[in-house]
Amino acid sequence: MIPVLFKTFETSYPIARLTSIQSTGHVPLYIECPSVEALIQACHDYPAHYLIGGGSNTILDPDNKTPIVRLTESSIEKIAPNRLYISAGTPIAKALRQCTDWGLSGLELAAGVPACLGGMVAMNFGCWGNSIAKWVHRVHYLDALNQPAWRSMTDCEFTYRSSWFKQNNRPILGAEFTLTQSDPSLIRTTIAAAVERRRTAQPLRDKTYGSMFLNPPQGSAAQLIDTNQLKGYQIGGAKVSCMHANFMVNVGHASFQDIRALLSFIQGTVQINNHITLEPEVCQAL
Ligand SMILES: Cc1cc2nc3c(=O)[nH]c(=O)nc-3n(C[C@H](O)[C@H](O)[C@H](O)COP(=O)(O)OP(=O)(O)OC[C@H]3O[C@@H](n4cnc5c(N)ncnc54)[C@H](O)[C@@H]3O)c2cc1C
């Protein structure tokens, strides 16, 4: 008999422990994979699933039966003087601590964000004119037969908040990053500056999932929401941040329904007043 390598939680795993918005309720089925082998087994046993990383751009519906799968294995390996392999389940905070110790610069732009490297690569995490694609050398992932495979950076089809892996729903196992050698004290300063820059513009101390909507071709989603005077608008426990109009915060016991209702209200308002369709950036299991 083949041993089961992953751990399953049925109706007992709180959404608050899976997502940074920490909404209410439990997921019907959560599968925790402590290794790549466990993830391969889980993908085989549950072909239709939602892969979650840090849950920092995800909302979960307690009534959706799709199993939620997470790779918790976290490791960082130096494979050349300025190249690292970072596994998908590694939190960016851990990666940054190691990068600082080894004097490797590049990923500091994500300091302060509760994301994991797999989700960041899938989403092509970006800010301030840069995105993670800039440092990706190649990506280790599971192909359609759930076999480990590699994709070079040029085949990753990185676009604004998307990638080949997101478009094709393929699990990322890890990625190689080419970073720049730098002085650890300089990296520490850059990290502190990045966190400070976020702290002054984003509700970093609140329960949030970052941006609600992608910026439309016509301009900034935050500006559109702001000009419709929706900062501070609240439905149940879900509220438009007073600090950043494209951020939603959970100010109490926000439910999935509160979150969806607020997203729909904002989309409707902007559609009616500005004739612009806002597309969600935040992800959810289908
Ligand atoms: C305070 C705050 C600030 C933020 N600032 C920014 C910002 O400046 N720029 C920005 O781009 N985003 C920002 N975000 C949003 C979020 O951090 C990013 O989208 C991040 O890339 C998501 O990573 P995650 O691991 O949390 O992904 P999750 O939310 O877990 O998942 C997001 C998507 O990635 C997929 N995914 C997750 N793991 C994997 C994997 N191993 N393989 C394949 N697919 C996977 C999921 O299925 C889903 O489609 C912010 C969020 C917060 C809370």
The ligand as a Gaussian input file, in Angstrom:
#p B3LYP/6-31G(d) Opt

LIG

0 1
 C       -0.011000      44.081000       2.355000
 C        0.038000      43.528000       0.957000
 C        0.751000      44.200000      -0.019000
 C        0.794000      43.703000      -1.332000
 N        1.522000      44.375000      -2.264000
 C        1.644000      43.857000      -3.501000
 C        2.474000      44.502000      -4.482000
 O        3.118000      45.507000      -4.221000
 N        2.560000      43.937000      -5.713000
 C        1.876000      42.787000      -6.046000
 O        2.015000      42.298000      -7.179000
 N        1.077000      42.173000      -5.145000
 C        0.958000      42.670000      -3.882000
 N        0.169000      42.037000      -2.958000
 C       -0.614000      40.830000      -3.366000
 C        0.110000      39.480000      -3.191000
 O        1.089000      39.553000      -2.184000
 C        0.749000      39.024000      -4.495000
 O       -0.226000      38.800000      -5.503000
 C        1.567000      37.736000      -4.342000
 O        2.232000      37.488000      -5.542000
 C        0.689000      36.542000      -3.966000
 O        1.504000      35.542000      -3.414000
 P        0.854000      34.412000      -2.483000
 O        1.884000      33.378000      -2.226000
 O        0.257000      35.026000      -1.274000
 O       -0.268000      33.867000      -3.459000
 P       -1.740000      33.351000      -3.146000
 O       -2.621000      34.483000      -2.730000
 O       -1.685000      32.166000      -2.262000
 O       -2.166000      32.874000      -4.614000
 C       -2.271000      33.822000      -5.665000
 C       -2.331000      33.085000      -7.002000
 O       -1.135000      32.357000      -7.207000
 C       -1.424000      30.964000      -7.370000
 N       -0.367000      30.198000      -6.703000
 C        0.000000      30.247000      -5.394000
 N        1.025000      29.411000      -5.172000
 C        1.314000      28.811000      -6.355000
 C        2.254000      27.826000      -6.778000
 N        3.135000      27.263000      -5.954000
 N        2.219000      27.440000      -8.072000
 C        1.338000      27.982000      -8.964000
 N        0.419000      28.894000      -8.632000
 C        0.410000      29.316000      -7.331000
 C       -2.775000      30.760000      -6.717000
 O       -3.427000      29.598000      -7.240000
 C       -3.452000      32.062000      -7.097000
 O       -3.906000      32.013000      -8.436000
 C        0.097000      42.507000      -1.643000
 C       -0.617000      41.828000      -0.651000
 C       -0.639000      42.320000       0.641000
 C       -1.401000      41.562000       1.690000

